[in-house]
Amino acid sequence: MRTFFCLFLCAFLTGATWGALCEYEIAASTGDSSALLSLELPAEALISLGGRPERLRILDRHGKTVPWLREQIMSSATVCVQDECGSVATLVREVGQGGLELHFELDENSPQPNGLSIETSVRNFEQTVEILGWENGAWHSLLQDGFIFDSSRVLQLRNVDVTFDSRKCRKFKALISRAALERQAELRSVRQTWSKDETIETVSATEIRTQTFKIERVRFWQRYERQAEDTPCWLAVDSGEFFTRNLPDQKQTSLELSPACFPVCGIRIKSAEANFSRKVRVLRQKGLFLAEQRLWAIDLPGYRKNHLDLHFSPQNTGPLLVIFQDDDSPPLKLQKIQYLIPAYRLLFFAEAEQLPCRLTAEPGGVEPNYGSAELIREALQKTTVQKATLLERKGDPIALQPTTQPAFSFPRWVLYLVLCLAVAALAWALIAAAHKNNADI
């Protein structure tokens, strides 16, 4: 009986120790010398290793720890910059069929513009804009089918910018399609009269009002691209299947996300609707407010723009509650919800005799302090970084771990110690059983 118990304990501890081991071999080449390697972490690998980057560990071929430095990947993208071009209005007049003609002249030191904004407080309008420039003693068409609009009544979308090639022109003429807008009153008057033979005559009328298309300012500008400061990169991780809940009394739609890895720094939505606008609120555990922003998309012929990402401070625990404020609009047909995590890379030194290295995780571990961060940063500035990649996963994935180590848990070395004791007890039991059998004989 004692022998059976020892065998069972040994098998159980061996399975518990090795069954949860998950690792990736790191493919890299350093030649005959040492090198600084950069290993980008895919979201799939991070999820398989427990979902927490601070618990990742790199081991060399001998099982020794390799110090690393974790940093977020940055990209040096270009950004669009807009500089204002000073100008003065020289003529404003109405033209045939209700149009409006505006003349402008650029200031002497103003840069050459490539667009303008027609700033107005008027809501719910559609206007076509034509731009002409004065060059070589004649007006030349620079833009024929410019389009500005405001649809605040429906989608709260607005565009008052038009772009054009100004060539070398310093004088411009803008033609607005209508100087006045016809507005239909929201209320309709109904009048009923009864004749002597008791028949009812009903007359309804809707008031049409005329509103001036008031322009506060026309602003010329020059847009160009320049190299921006490094911006952080993000990984968009699919949330998988999700269920929405409609709250008609609050005119809201809500859904709950349970991230598979952390830290979560934002969400990204994809909807079947091409044109929409919704205020979106994100709450963390216990209904604590996290972030709120308006997400929108517009897709029209010749004009496409959207804002589908909502960023917030890093979150290391879940779940997250996402609330869409629908108001009087129907709920969105959400096709995909993704959560955004930092795109990380691990920087570490490796020598030829250490390869191949392995990437694994320490369940319940904390962010290591190897004391080599400054050395790695200095090498990053002075040497060429070689790229390393991950091969196929070995072992079973590690389940998402809590942020803090549970009270009833043991370090891995304790499990190894217990395993050794179990093996010793098993050997002792087998030897004792053999001696007993010899004595009986």
Secondary structure, DSSP 8 states (H G I E B T S, - for coil): -HHHHHHHHHHHHHHHHHHT--EEEEE---TTS-EEEEEE--HHHHHHBTS-GGGEEEE-TTS-B---EEEE-EE--EEEEEEEE-EEEEEEEEEGGGEEEEEEEE-TT----SEEEEE----SEEEEEEEEEEETTEEEEEEEEEEEEE-TTTT--EE-EEE---TT--EEEEEES-SEEEEEEEEEEEEEEE-TT--EEEEEEEEEEEEE----EEEEEEEEEEE---EE-EEEEE--S--EEEETTTTEEEEEE--SSS-EEEEEEEES-SSEEEEEEEE-GGG-EEEEEEEEEEEETTEEEEE-EEEEEEE-S--EEEEEE-TTS----EEEEEEEEE-EEEEEEE-GGG-SEEEEE-TT------S-HHHHHHHHHHS--EEEEEEEEES--B----SS--SS---HHHHHHHHHHHHHHHHHHHHHHHHHHHHH-
